Amino acid sequence: MARPRKTAREDPFSDLSKKAEILEREMSAQRAAIERLKQIGKERAQPLSAGAVHDGFSRRRASR
């Protein structure tokens, strides 16, 4: 069964302030997430030292 239609309100902008508040919260959460990603990117931008990398493939290849 279909839902009954909502009745038209007299003022369509009555909940505009509530919607704006929700959008501000969401945007601030997104800004915080972007800043965290930037920080992670800065930390990972440093190259690994050659002594820190131990993979089996390079050792197998060197032994052939």
HUQUI-V276464 format. One record per residue. RES is the residue in one small letter. PSI is psi in radians with two decimals (* if undefined). Layout:
# HUQUI-V276464
res:RES psi:PSI
res:RES psi:PSI
This chain:
# HUQUI-V276464
res:m psi:2.53
res:a psi:2.64
res:r psi:2.59
res:p psi:2.55
res:r psi:2.56
res:k psi:2.51
res:t psi:2.54
res:a psi:2.34
res:r psi:2.78
res:e psi:-0.68
res:d psi:1.87
res:p psi:-0.25
res:f psi:0.25
res:s psi:-0.60
res:d psi:0.28
res:l psi:-0.71
res:s psi:-0.64
res:k psi:-0.74
res:k psi:-0.70
res:a psi:-0.66
res:e psi:-0.75
res:i psi:-0.76
res:l psi:-0.68
res:e psi:-0.73
res:r psi:-0.79
res:e psi:-0.72
res:m psi:-0.66
res:s psi:-0.61
res:a psi:-0.70
res:q psi:-0.69
res:r psi:-0.72
res:a psi:-0.72
res:a psi:-0.71
res:i psi:-0.72
res:e psi:-0.72
res:r psi:-0.74
res:l psi:-0.66
res:k psi:-0.72
res:q psi:-0.73
res:i psi:-0.71
res:g psi:-0.67
res:k psi:-0.69
res:e psi:-0.66
res:r psi:-0.15
res:a psi:-0.33
res:q psi:2.28
res:p psi:2.62
res:l psi:2.56
res:s psi:2.69
res:a psi:-0.56
res:g psi:-0.35
res:a psi:-0.28
res:v psi:2.11
res:h psi:1.66
res:d psi:2.55
res:g psi:-0.51
res:f psi:-0.81
res:s psi:-0.58
res:r psi:-0.72
res:r psi:-0.73
res:r psi:-0.67
res:a psi:-0.49
res:s psi:-0.19
res:r psi:*
